């Protein structure tokens, strides 16, 4: 797997975990399921998922550029267990 695809995949996994964790959006969707109709709850859930995905995909290119351009950020992430390879080796 090429380095860009690996960076993209690992970042997408992190964003996906952030999206599925409970928060205000989860409370809103459950509230709509309980007080409104099932269709209304499904629409709210779809809107939250699409909005969170767009937000994550907008931030992903900037994150990848930041990691590729700043050597110390790659070192910090590797030391905390984020990557198993050097970010500068991707270039």
C-alpha positions in Angstrom: 0.0 0.0 0.0 1.5 3.4 -1.0 2.2 5.9 1.8 -0.4 8.5 0.7 -3.1 5.8 0.8 -1.9 4.6 4.2 -2.0 8.2 5.6 -5.5 8.7 4.2 -6.7 5.4 5.5 -5.3 5.8 9.0 -6.7 9.4 9.3 -10.1 8.2 8.0 -10.2 5.5 10.7 -9.5 8.1 13.4 -12.3 10.4 12.0 -14.7 7.4 11.8 -14.1 6.6 15.5 -14.7 10.2 16.4 -17.9 10.2 14.4 -19.4 7.1 16.0 -18.6 8.1 19.6 -21.6 9.4 21.5 -22.0 13.1 21.8 -24.6 15.9 21.2 -25.4 14.5 17.8 -26.2 11.1 19.3 -28.5 12.8 21.8 -30.3 14.7 19.1 -30.9 11.6 17.0 -32.1 9.6 20.0 -34.4 12.5 21.0 -35.9 12.6 17.5 -36.4 8.8 17.5 -38.2 9.0 20.8 -40.3 12.1 20.4 -40.8 12.2 16.6 -41.2 9.5 13.9 -38.8 6.9 12.9 -38.3 8.6 9.5 -37.4 11.9 11.2 -34.8 10.1 13.4 -33.3 8.4 10.3 -33.1 11.7 8.5 -31.4 13.4 11.4 -28.9 10.5 11.6 -28.2 10.7 7.9 -27.6 14.4 8.1 -25.3 14.1 11.1 -23.3 11.3 9.3 -23.0 13.3 6.1 -22.0 16.5 7.9 -19.4 14.8 10.0 -18.0 13.0 7.0 -17.7 16.3 5.1 -16.1 18.0 8.1 -13.6 15.1 8.4 -12.7 15.0 4.7 -12.2 18.8 4.7 -9.6 18.5 7.5 -7.9 15.5 6.2 -5.7 17.1 3.4 -4.5 19.8 5.8 -3.6 17.2 8.4 -1.7 15.2 5.8 0.2 18.3 4.6 1.0 19.2 8.2 2.4 15.8 9.0 4.4 15.6 5.8 5.9 19.1 6.1 6.8 19.2 9.8 9.3 16.6 10.9 8.7 17.0 14.6 5.0 16.4 14.3 5.7 13.0 12.7 8.1 12.2 15.4 5.7 13.2 18.1 2.9 11.0 16.6 5.2 8.1 16.2 6.4 8.4 19.8 2.7 8.4 21.0 2.0 5.3 18.9 0.2 6.9 16.0 2.4 5.7 13.1 4.8 2.8 12.8 6.8 4.3 10.0 8.5 7.6 9.5 6.3 10.3 7.9 9.3 11.7 6.0 9.8 8.3 4.4 6.5 8.8 2.6 8.0 11.5 0.4 
